[in-house]
Amino acid sequence: MGKFKSRWFVSAVSMAMLGAGLATLTAAPANAAVSCTHAITISSDPSGSYATVPGVSYGVPWGPGDCHLSEGSSGAGVKAMQRGLNSCYGAGLTADGQFGPKTRSALITVQKAIGVSADGIFGPNTRGTMRWMAFTNDVLLGCRYFRYA
């Protein structure tokens, strides 16, 4: 009976270790999408116009698929998105940096209008298709598309 309990214990411990190993292997990849925690200034048009948009961090350019916002997100990136939704799409949100149900609903409305997947998640397709309030030398130019990598 003692050998049975010992073998059972070793088997149970081995299965637990195997499970932990599999959990580690199925964790999110290192290049998984990250939250847009900052508001960054971008410029991509020959006129020298610029816009403030959600970004990963100061001085770090966006790469495809690396910046996402969804309900529950907060911070300067959300505030920049809310300002863009208000300025260029008349969303009427309070730009408080909190991605709640009203922000999600406004984003879905804009996503439908611009022809991207209306999932309520701000990601590379939405950011690349939205218009942003453009300025040059602190003069308001109106809403424009900004293409950037």
N, C-alpha and C positions, 0 to 999 in steps of 0.2 A: 504494500500500500504506500509506503514511503517513496518508492521509486516512481510510482504513478503520479503522486503529487508533485514531485520534483520535475518530472518530464512535463507535466501540465503547466507548471510555473514557467519553465524555460520556454515552452511554446507560446504562452501568453505574452511573455516579455518580448519574444522575437516578433510576434505579430504587431505588438504595439510599436516597436522600433521600425518595422517595415511600413506601417501606417504613417508614422511621423516622416519617414523618408519620402513617401509618395506625396504627402502634403507639401513638403518642401519643393518637390519637383513640379507640382502644379501651381505654385505661387505665381503671381503676376510677373511678367517679364520686366527686365530692367528698363526697357524703353516704353513701358506702358504710359498711357495718358496721365498727365499731371494737372493739377488745378492751376488756373490762371490767378495767381495771387497778387499780381501787381497791375497797375495801369501804366502802359508804356507808350511813348510817342513814336510813331512811325511816319516815314515819308517815302513815297514811291512814285511820285509823279514829277515830271520835268519842271513844272511850275514852282516847285519848292513847297508845295502845300504839305501839311502834316495833320495827323489825327491822333487822338489818345484812345487806345484800345486795350482790352484785356491782354495780359502777357504773362509769361512764366516768371521772369525776373528782369530787373534792370540790365540793359546791355546784352541780353541773350536773345538772339533772333528765334523766331518760331520755326520749328521744323514740322513737317506734315504730321498731323495727328497728335501733337504733344501738349495741347492745351484745351482743357475741357472745364465747363461749369455746368452744374445741375442743381436742382432744388436741394437746399441745405448748405450750398457753398456760401461763402461770405468774404468780404474784403474789397480792396481797391479794384480788383478785376471785375467783380460783380457790379460795382458802382460805375465803372467805365462802360460796361455793357448796358446797364440801365440808362445811362445818359445817351448812348447811341440809339437805344430803342425809343427814347423820348424825343430826341432831336430830329431824327430822320424818319420816324414811323409814327409819331404822335401817341406813344403808348400811355402817357399820363401816369407813369410810375413815380413813387418817391425814390430818389436815388440814394438809398440808405446803405447799400453794400450788402444787403441780405437777400439771397435768392429764395424767395418764398413762392407760394401758390400764384400770386398776382404776376410776379416776374415770369414764372413758367408759362402762364396763360398768354402773356404779352409776347413772349418769345415764340410760342407755337403759332400765334397769329402772324407774326412776321415771317416765320419759316414757311408757312403756307403761301404768303404773298410773294416771297422771293424764289419759291420753287425748290426748296430743299426738304429733306425728311423732317416732318413736323413732330419731333420726338421730345421737344422741351429741353434738349441738351445743347448747350453752346459748344460746338466743336469746330474742326477745320472746315467743314462744308459751310456751316452757318457763317463763321467769321470771314471766309473768303468771298461770300456772296452778299453780305450785308453792306449797306452804305454807312459811312461814318461822317460826322461833322468835320469838315475840313477848314483849316486856317492857313494863312500865310502872313508872316509878320504880324501875328495877332489880329488879323482882319478875317472875319467870318466869310467863308466862300460858299457855304451850303454843304449839302450832303454829296459825297463822292465815294466811288469804289476805290479801295486801296488794295492792290495785289502785292503780296509779299510772301517770301518763303518762310 
